[in-house]
Amino acid sequence: MDVLTINEINHLLHYRVFLLFGSLFFLTRIALGATAPVEVSSVDILSNGTRISATVYVPIANDTKVKLPAIAMAHGWGGKAAHLSRYASEFSSAGFLVVAFDYRGWGRSDSRMVQTRSIENGEYELVEYKGVVDPIDQAEDYIAVVNWLATHPKVDVENIGLWGTSWSGGTVVYVAARDSRIKALVSQVSPVGWPEDPKNKWLQIGGERSRGIRGYPAPFKKEIGNLTGGMIWERLALFNPRNDVHLLKHCASLFLVAEHEELFDNNKTALVAYRRAPSPTKYTVIPGATHYSVYDGTGLTIAINEAVSWFKEHLK
């Protein structure tokens, strides 16, 4: 028997690992119904003067003159655009130009600089505004991506959609209610906003911040359970997508929920939004799914197929 060197053994192991993962990726694409190869590239987009990092997925088609329907998509609370690559590649493979992006202060995007006043000595300083959940900023980032798409030479500006999951599933409703260019949205496993009860308390926090007696949350702070990123409460007081759903007269809305949602009550969240939404709208339960199981396995497959079907129906 031939004796292999250490380098040869390492090369052989790497090759087998490559074959294994390559085969799994290929089989996954077959299971999810992938039909076309996709070109993937990185791009920077300016959102209100701050650079956000995005990944663009373009189906490789023979007819380069045909303009494509487009989808903008972002992660949920404390996530990254990289977590959405499976969704984005499958959407693009189905015929859509897709942009998945990191919010300002998250992932590979830059942070805004904000001025704060020291509680100790009253002096001002600039700090990075990162690792926080600012609902209004995040909505503006979606709009910046839509602006970018609407001026892309390959995009059909009459057929732009939004996709959001978990927290961003409410953000897409908020944005679409204010932007008539959005013709379809998918809100996946989302509370579609937040209860309004503590609104006065949230505004009180904002008042303290405006007086310089309260700072911003530490970057990537865990305030609510295991969720990464402190909330900017006074901005949340201005953000309740469930109250905006009735404005979606120009936009077809699909609400995808997990049958065994463990983080909130679907009947008090997405179902309320669905019942307020004008037609065309749809409420679909992913059988057997929990909040996080829609990112893998059967839940992922069902969620992608439902979203693709919705976008194909309403983005011509």
C-alpha positions as a Markdown table, in Angstrom:
| # | Residue | x | y | z |
|---|---|---|---|---|
| 1 | Met | 0.0 | 0.0 | 0.0 |
| 2 | Asp | 1.3 | 3.5 | -0.9 |
| 3 | Val | 2.2 | 5.7 | 2.0 |
| 4 | Leu | 0.6 | 9.2 | 1.8 |
| 5 | Thr | 2.3 | 12.3 | 3.0 |
| 6 | Ile | 0.6 | 14.7 | 5.4 |
| 7 | Asn | 0.0 | 17.2 | 2.6 |
| 8 | Glu | -1.5 | 14.5 | 0.4 |
| 9 | Ile | -3.8 | 13.4 | 3.3 |
| 10 | Asn | -4.9 | 17.0 | 3.9 |
| 11 | His | -5.6 | 17.5 | 0.2 |
| 12 | Leu | -7.7 | 14.4 | 0.0 |
| 13 | Leu | -9.7 | 15.4 | 3.1 |
| 14 | His | -10.3 | 18.9 | 1.7 |
| 15 | Tyr | -11.4 | 17.4 | -1.6 |
| 16 | Arg | -13.9 | 15.0 | 0.1 |
| 17 | Val | -15.3 | 17.8 | 2.2 |
| 18 | Phe | -15.7 | 19.9 | -1.0 |
| 19 | Leu | -17.5 | 17.1 | -2.7 |
| 20 | Leu | -19.8 | 16.6 | 0.3 |
| 21 | Phe | -20.8 | 20.2 | 0.7 |
| 22 | Gly | -21.1 | 20.6 | -3.1 |
| 23 | Ser | -23.4 | 17.6 | -3.3 |
| 24 | Leu | -25.5 | 18.9 | -0.4 |
| 25 | Phe | -25.8 | 22.3 | -2.0 |
| 26 | Phe | -26.8 | 20.8 | -5.3 |
| 27 | Leu | -29.4 | 18.5 | -3.7 |
| 28 | Thr | -30.8 | 21.4 | -1.7 |
| 29 | Arg | -31.3 | 23.5 | -4.9 |
| 30 | Ile | -33.1 | 20.6 | -6.5 |
| 31 | Ala | -35.4 | 20.1 | -3.4 |
| 32 | Leu | -36.2 | 23.8 | -3.4 |
| 33 | Gly | -37.0 | 23.8 | -7.1 |
| 34 | Ala | -34.1 | 26.0 | -8.3 |
| 35 | Thr | -34.4 | 26.5 | -12.1 |
| 36 | Ala | -31.7 | 28.9 | -13.1 |
| 37 | Pro | -28.1 | 29.8 | -12.3 |
| 38 | Val | -27.6 | 33.0 | -10.3 |
| 39 | Glu | -24.9 | 35.7 | -10.4 |
| 40 | Val | -24.0 | 37.0 | -7.0 |
| 41 | Ser | -22.1 | 40.3 | -6.3 |
| 42 | Ser | -21.6 | 42.8 | -3.6 |
| 43 | Val | -22.6 | 46.5 | -3.7 |
| 44 | Asp | -22.6 | 49.5 | -1.5 |
| 45 | Ile | -25.8 | 51.6 | -1.2 |
| 46 | Leu | -26.1 | 55.0 | 0.5 |
| 47 | Ser | -28.9 | 55.3 | 3.0 |
| 48 | Asn | -29.4 | 58.8 | 4.3 |
| 49 | Gly | -25.6 | 59.4 | 3.9 |
| 50 | Thr | -24.5 | 56.1 | 5.5 |
| 51 | Arg | -23.0 | 53.2 | 3.5 |
| 52 | Ile | -25.0 | 50.0 | 3.8 |
| 53 | Ser | -23.6 | 46.7 | 2.5 |
| 54 | Ala | -25.8 | 44.6 | 0.2 |
| 55 | Thr | -25.6 | 41.4 | -1.9 |
| 56 | Val | -27.2 | 41.4 | -5.3 |
| 57 | Tyr | -28.5 | 38.2 | -6.8 |
| 58 | Val | -29.3 | 38.2 | -10.5 |
| 59 | Pro | -30.7 | 35.3 | -12.5 |
| 60 | Ile | -28.5 | 34.5 | -15.5 |
| 61 | Ala | -30.9 | 34.6 | -18.4 |
| 62 | Asn | -30.4 | 34.5 | -22.2 |
| 63 | Asp | -32.5 | 37.6 | -22.9 |
| 64 | Thr | -30.6 | 40.4 | -21.3 |
| 65 | Lys | -33.1 | 43.0 | -22.7 |
| 66 | Val | -36.0 | 41.8 | -20.5 |
| 67 | Lys | -36.3 | 43.8 | -17.2 |
| 68 | Leu | -36.8 | 41.8 | -14.1 |
| 69 | Pro | -39.1 | 42.0 | -11.1 |
| 70 | Ala | -37.1 | 42.8 | -8.0 |
| 71 | Ile | -37.2 | 42.0 | -4.3 |
| 72 | Ala | -35.5 | 43.8 | -1.4 |
| 73 | Met | -34.9 | 41.8 | 1.8 |
| 74 | Ala | -33.4 | 42.3 | 5.2 |
| 75 | His | -32.8 | 40.3 | 8.4 |
| 76 | Gly | -34.7 | 40.3 | 11.6 |
| 77 | Trp | -33.7 | 41.5 | 15.1 |
| 78 | Gly | -29.9 | 41.1 | 15.5 |
| 79 | Gly | -29.4 | 39.2 | 12.2 |
| 80 | Lys | -27.2 | 39.6 | 9.2 |
| 81 | Ala | -27.9 | 39.6 | 5.4 |
| 82 | Ala | -25.6 | 36.6 | 5.1 |
| 83 | His | -28.2 | 34.6 | 7.0 |
| 84 | Leu | -30.6 | 35.1 | 4.1 |
| 85 | Ser | -28.5 | 33.7 | 1.3 |
| 86 | Arg | -30.5 | 30.5 | 0.9 |
| 87 | Tyr | -33.7 | 32.6 | 0.6 |
| 88 | Ala | -32.2 | 35.2 | -1.7 |
| 89 | Ser | -30.5 | 32.7 | -4.1 |
| 90 | Glu | -33.8 | 30.7 | -4.5 |
| 91 | Phe | -35.8 | 33.8 | -5.1 |
| 92 | Ser | -33.4 | 34.9 | -7.7 |
| 93 | Ser | -33.2 | 31.5 | -9.3 |
| 94 | Ala | -37.0 | 31.8 | -9.7 |
| 95 | Gly | -36.6 | 34.9 | -11.9 |
| 96 | Phe | -36.2 | 37.9 | -9.5 |
| 97 | Leu | -33.4 | 40.4 | -9.1 |
| 98 | Val | -32.8 | 40.3 | -5.3 |
| 99 | Val | -31.0 | 42.6 | -2.9 |
| 100 | Ala | -30.3 | 41.3 | 0.6 |
| 101 | Phe | -28.8 | 44.0 | 2.9 |
| 102 | Asp | -27.4 | 44.7 | 6.3 |
| 103 | Tyr | -29.1 | 47.6 | 8.2 |
| 104 | Arg | -26.9 | 50.6 | 9.3 |
| 105 | Gly | -24.8 | 49.5 | 12.2 |
| 106 | Trp | -25.2 | 45.8 | 11.5 |
| 107 | Gly | -23.2 | 43.2 | 9.6 |
| 108 | Arg | -20.9 | 44.7 | 7.1 |
| 109 | Ser | -22.7 | 48.1 | 6.9 |
| 110 | Asp | -21.2 | 51.3 | 8.3 |
| 111 | Ser | -22.7 | 53.0 | 11.4 |
| 112 | Arg | -24.0 | 56.4 | 11.8 |
| 113 | Met | -22.1 | 58.8 | 14.1 |
| 114 | Val | -24.3 | 60.4 | 16.8 |
| 115 | Gln | -23.5 | 63.1 | 19.3 |
| 116 | Thr | -24.0 | 62.3 | 23.0 |
| 117 | Arg | -23.5 | 64.3 | 26.2 |
| 118 | Ser | -21.6 | 62.8 | 29.1 |
| 119 | Ile | -23.7 | 62.4 | 32.2 |
| 120 | Glu | -20.6 | 62.9 | 34.3 |
| 121 | Asn | -19.1 | 66.1 | 32.9 |
| 122 | Gly | -21.6 | 67.4 | 30.4 |
| 123 | Glu | -19.2 | 67.3 | 27.5 |
| 124 | Tyr | -20.2 | 66.2 | 24.0 |
| 125 | Glu | -18.7 | 63.4 | 21.9 |
| 126 | Leu | -19.3 | 61.5 | 18.8 |
| 127 | Val | -20.1 | 57.8 | 19.1 |
| 128 | Glu | -20.9 | 55.0 | 16.7 |
| 129 | Tyr | -24.7 | 54.3 | 16.5 |
| 130 | Lys | -24.4 | 50.5 | 16.0 |
| 131 | Gly | -25.8 | 47.3 | 17.2 |
| 132 | Val | -29.2 | 49.0 | 18.1 |
| 133 | Val | -32.7 | 48.4 | 16.8 |
| 134 | Asp | -34.0 | 51.7 | 15.4 |
| 135 | Pro | -37.2 | 50.9 | 13.5 |
| 136 | Ile | -37.3 | 54.2 | 11.6 |
| 137 | Asp | -33.7 | 53.9 | 10.5 |
| 138 | Gln | -34.3 | 50.4 | 9.3 |
| 139 | Ala | -37.4 | 51.5 | 7.4 |
| 140 | Glu | -35.3 | 54.2 | 5.7 |
| 141 | Asp | -32.7 | 51.6 | 4.8 |
| 142 | Tyr | -35.4 | 49.5 | 3.0 |
| 143 | Ile | -36.4 | 52.7 | 1.1 |
| 144 | Ala | -32.8 | 53.4 | 0.1 |
| 145 | Val | -32.6 | 49.9 | -1.4 |
| 146 | Val | -35.9 | 50.4 | -3.2 |
| 147 | Asn | -34.5 | 53.6 | -4.6 |
| 148 | Trp | -31.4 | 51.8 | -5.8 |
| 149 | Leu | -33.5 | 49.0 | -7.4 |
| 150 | Ala | -35.9 | 51.5 | -9.1 |
| 151 | Thr | -32.9 | 53.1 | -10.9 |
| 152 | His | -31.3 | 49.7 | -11.8 |
| 153 | Pro | -31.2 | 49.2 | -15.6 |
| 154 | Lys | -32.3 | 45.5 | -15.3 |
| 155 | Val | -35.2 | 46.2 | -12.9 |
| 156 | Asp | -38.8 | 46.6 | -13.9 |
| 157 | Val | -39.8 | 49.6 | -11.6 |
| 158 | Glu | -43.4 | 48.6 | -11.8 |
| 159 | Asn | -42.8 | 45.3 | -10.1 |
| 160 | Ile | -40.8 | 45.7 | -6.9 |
| 161 | Gly | -41.5 | 43.6 | -3.8 |
| 162 | Leu | -40.4 | 43.4 | -0.2 |
| 163 | Trp | -39.6 | 40.4 | 2.0 |
| 164 | Gly | -39.0 | 40.5 | 5.7 |
| 165 | Thr | -38.7 | 37.9 | 8.4 |
| 166 | Ser | -39.3 | 38.2 | 12.2 |
| 167 | Trp | -38.9 | 41.9 | 13.2 |
| 168 | Ser | -38.3 | 42.9 | 9.6 |
| 169 | Gly | -41.7 | 41.4 | 8.7 |
| 170 | Gly | -43.2 | 44.4 | 10.3 |
| 171 | Thr | -40.8 | 46.8 | 8.7 |
| 172 | Val | -41.8 | 45.7 | 5.2 |
| 173 | Val | -45.4 | 46.5 | 6.0 |
| 174 | Tyr | -44.4 | 50.0 | 7.4 |
| 175 | Val | -42.4 | 50.7 | 4.2 |
| 176 | Ala | -45.0 | 49.4 | 1.7 |
| 177 | Ala | -47.7 | 51.5 | 3.4 |
| 178 | Arg | -45.6 | 54.6 | 2.6 |
| 179 | Asp | -44.2 | 53.7 | -0.8 |
| 180 | Ser | -46.6 | 53.0 | -3.7 |
| 181 | Arg | -43.8 | 51.5 | -5.8 |
| 182 | Ile | -44.1 | 48.3 | -3.7 |
| 183 | Lys | -46.5 | 45.9 | -5.4 |
| 184 | Ala | -46.1 | 42.8 | -3.2 |
| 185 | Leu | -44.7 | 41.9 | 0.2 |
| 186 | Val | -44.1 | 38.8 | 2.3 |
| 187 | Ser | -44.1 | 39.2 | 6.1 |
| 188 | Gln | -42.7 | 36.0 | 7.6 |
| 189 | Val | -43.1 | 34.8 | 11.2 |
| 190 | Ser | -43.5 | 38.4 | 12.4 |
| 191 | Pro | -45.2 | 40.2 | 15.2 |
| 192 | Val | -45.9 | 42.9 | 12.6 |
| 193 | Gly | -45.1 | 45.7 | 15.1 |
| 194 | Trp | -45.4 | 45.8 | 18.9 |
| 195 | Pro | -48.1 | 46.4 | 21.5 |
| 196 | Glu | -48.9 | 50.0 | 22.1 |
| 197 | Asp | -49.5 | 49.9 | 25.9 |
| 198 | Pro | -46.1 | 51.3 | 27.1 |
| 199 | Lys | -46.0 | 54.1 | 24.5 |
| 200 | Asn | -45.9 | 57.0 | 27.0 |
| 201 | Lys | -43.0 | 55.3 | 28.8 |
| 202 | Trp | -41.1 | 54.9 | 25.5 |
| 203 | Leu | -41.6 | 58.6 | 24.8 |
| 204 | Gln | -40.3 | 59.4 | 28.3 |
| 205 | Ile | -37.1 | 57.6 | 27.4 |
| 206 | Gly | -36.8 | 59.7 | 24.3 |
| 207 | Gly | -37.3 | 62.9 | 26.4 |
| 208 | Glu | -34.5 | 61.9 | 28.7 |
| 209 | Arg | -32.3 | 61.2 | 25.7 |
| 210 | Ser | -33.1 | 64.6 | 24.1 |
| 211 | Arg | -32.1 | 66.3 | 27.4 |
| 212 | Gly | -28.8 | 64.5 | 27.4 |
| 213 | Ile | -29.5 | 62.6 | 30.7 |
| 214 | Arg | -29.7 | 59.2 | 29.0 |
| 215 | Gly | -27.3 | 57.7 | 26.5 |
| 216 | Tyr | -27.8 | 55.1 | 23.8 |
| 217 | Pro | -27.7 | 51.4 | 24.5 |
| 218 | Ala | -24.3 | 49.7 | 24.4 |
| 219 | Pro | -23.7 | 48.1 | 20.9 |
| 220 | Phe | -25.3 | 44.7 | 20.5 |
| 221 | Lys | -26.8 | 44.9 | 24.0 |
| 222 | Lys | -29.3 | 42.2 | 25.1 |
| 223 | Glu | -32.3 | 43.9 | 26.6 |
| 224 | Ile | -35.1 | 41.5 | 25.6 |
| 225 | Gly | -34.5 | 37.9 | 26.3 |
| 226 | Asn | -31.7 | 36.6 | 24.1 |
| 227 | Leu | -32.3 | 39.1 | 21.3 |
| 228 | Thr | -29.1 | 41.0 | 20.3 |
| 229 | Gly | -29.5 | 44.8 | 20.0 |
| 230 | Gly | -31.0 | 47.4 | 22.4 |
| 231 | Met | -34.2 | 49.1 | 21.2 |
| 232 | Ile | -34.5 | 52.8 | 20.6 |
| 233 | Trp | -37.8 | 53.1 | 22.4 |
| 234 | Glu | -38.9 | 56.5 | 21.4 |
| 235 | Arg | -38.5 | 55.5 | 17.7 |
| 236 | Leu | -40.6 | 52.4 | 18.4 |
| 237 | Ala | -43.4 | 54.7 | 19.7 |
| 238 | Leu | -43.7 | 56.0 | 16.1 |
| 239 | Phe | -43.7 | 52.5 | 14.6 |
| 240 | Asn | -46.7 | 50.3 | 14.5 |
| 241 | Pro | -47.1 | 48.5 | 11.2 |
| 242 | Arg | -50.4 | 46.8 | 12.2 |
| 243 | Asn | -52.0 | 50.2 | 12.2 |
| 244 | Asp | -50.7 | 50.8 | 8.6 |
| 245 | Val | -51.9 | 47.7 | 7.0 |
| 246 | His | -55.1 | 49.3 | 5.7 |
| 247 | Leu | -52.9 | 51.5 | 3.5 |
| 248 | Leu | -51.7 | 48.6 | 1.4 |
| 249 | Lys | -54.3 | 49.1 | -1.4 |
| 250 | His | -51.5 | 49.1 | -4.0 |
| 251 | Cys | -49.7 | 46.1 | -2.5 |
| 252 | Ala | -50.5 | 42.4 | -2.3 |
| 253 | Ser | -49.6 | 41.1 | 1.2 |
| 254 | Leu | -48.7 | 37.5 | 2.3 |
| 255 | Phe | -48.4 | 36.8 | 6.0 |
| 256 | Leu | -46.5 | 33.5 | 6.7 |
| 257 | Val | -46.7 | 32.2 | 10.3 |
| 258 | Ala | -45.3 | 29.3 | 12.1 |
| 259 | Glu | -47.8 | 26.8 | 13.4 |
| 260 | His | -46.0 | 26.5 | 16.8 |
| 261 | Glu | -44.8 | 30.1 | 17.1 |
| 262 | Glu | -43.2 | 30.4 | 20.5 |
| 263 | Leu | -42.3 | 34.1 | 20.7 |
| 264 | Phe | -45.7 | 35.7 | 20.4 |
| 265 | Asp | -49.3 | 34.9 | 19.7 |
| 266 | Asn | -50.1 | 34.8 | 16.0 |
| 267 | Asn | -53.8 | 35.5 | 16.7 |
| 268 | Lys | -52.8 | 38.9 | 18.2 |
| 269 | Thr | -50.2 | 39.8 | 15.7 |
| 270 | Ala | -50.0 | 38.6 | 12.1 |
| 271 | Leu | -53.7 | 37.5 | 12.0 |
| 272 | Val | -54.8 | 41.0 | 13.1 |
| 273 | Ala | -52.7 | 42.5 | 10.3 |
| 274 | Tyr | -54.1 | 40.1 | 7.7 |
| 275 | Arg | -57.7 | 40.9 | 8.7 |
| 276 | Arg | -57.0 | 44.6 | 8.3 |
| 277 | Ala | -55.2 | 44.3 | 5.0 |
| 278 | Pro | -57.1 | 45.1 | 1.7 |
| 279 | Ser | -57.3 | 42.4 | -1.0 |
| 280 | Pro | -55.3 | 40.7 | -2.3 |
| 281 | Thr | -54.0 | 39.3 | 0.9 |
| 282 | Lys | -53.3 | 35.9 | 2.3 |
| 283 | Tyr | -52.6 | 34.2 | 5.6 |
| 284 | Thr | -50.7 | 31.0 | 5.5 |
| 285 | Val | -49.6 | 28.7 | 8.4 |
| 286 | Ile | -46.4 | 26.7 | 7.9 |
| 287 | Pro | -47.3 | 23.3 | 9.4 |
| 288 | Gly | -45.1 | 22.0 | 12.3 |
| 289 | Ala | -42.9 | 25.1 | 12.2 |
| 290 | Thr | -41.5 | 27.1 | 15.1 |
| 291 | His | -40.2 | 30.6 | 14.9 |
| 292 | Tyr | -36.6 | 29.5 | 14.0 |
| 293 | Ser | -37.3 | 26.3 | 12.1 |
| 294 | Val | -38.3 | 28.3 | 9.0 |
| 295 | Tyr | -34.6 | 28.8 | 8.3 |
| 296 | Asp | -33.8 | 25.1 | 7.8 |
| 297 | Gly | -35.3 | 21.8 | 6.6 |
| 298 | Thr | -38.9 | 21.4 | 5.7 |
| 299 | Gly | -39.9 | 24.8 | 7.1 |
| 300 | Leu | -37.4 | 26.6 | 4.9 |
| 301 | Thr | -38.7 | 24.7 | 1.8 |
| 302 | Ile | -42.3 | 25.5 | 2.5 |
| 303 | Ala | -41.6 | 29.2 | 3.3 |
| 304 | Ile | -39.6 | 29.7 | 0.1 |
| 305 | Asn | -42.1 | 28.0 | -2.1 |
| 306 | Glu | -45.0 | 30.0 | -0.6 |
| 307 | Ala | -43.1 | 33.3 | -1.0 |
| 308 | Val | -42.0 | 32.5 | -4.6 |
| 309 | Ser | -45.5 | 31.6 | -5.6 |
| 310 | Trp | -46.8 | 34.9 | -4.1 |
| 311 | Phe | -44.2 | 37.0 | -5.8 |
| 312 | Lys | -44.7 | 35.2 | -9.1 |
| 313 | Glu | -48.5 | 35.9 | -8.9 |
| 314 | His | -48.2 | 39.6 | -8.0 |
| 315 | Leu | -44.9 | 40.8 | -9.5 |
| 316 | Lys | -45.5 | 40.2 | -13.2 |
